[in-house]
Amino acid sequence: MYSGPITIAERHGYRLDSYGNGAAYTLTRLSDGASVFFQGDDADQFRADYRAADECAFSDRAERDLFQAYGDVMTLPA
């Protein structure tokens, strides 16, 4: 399926893993292991949002806010 994962960020209480050179991503909340998986158009949109956060003048805060915004769609491990 996808190669990886490669961890591209681990901060703000989250870990962001990339698969297949950005074809898919998993965002995991480290406190409880809840995560969300992005692929296809969702991965494309997440990548664009992540890059925009990184280029923002307040990139650290923007990245944290981006990660936290996905809290409602994260699922706990089985």
Secondary structure, DSSP 8 states (H G I E B T S, - for coil): -----EEEEEETTEEEEEETTTTEEEEEETTT--EEEEETHHHHHHHHHHHHHHHSTTHHHHHHHHHHHTGGG-B---
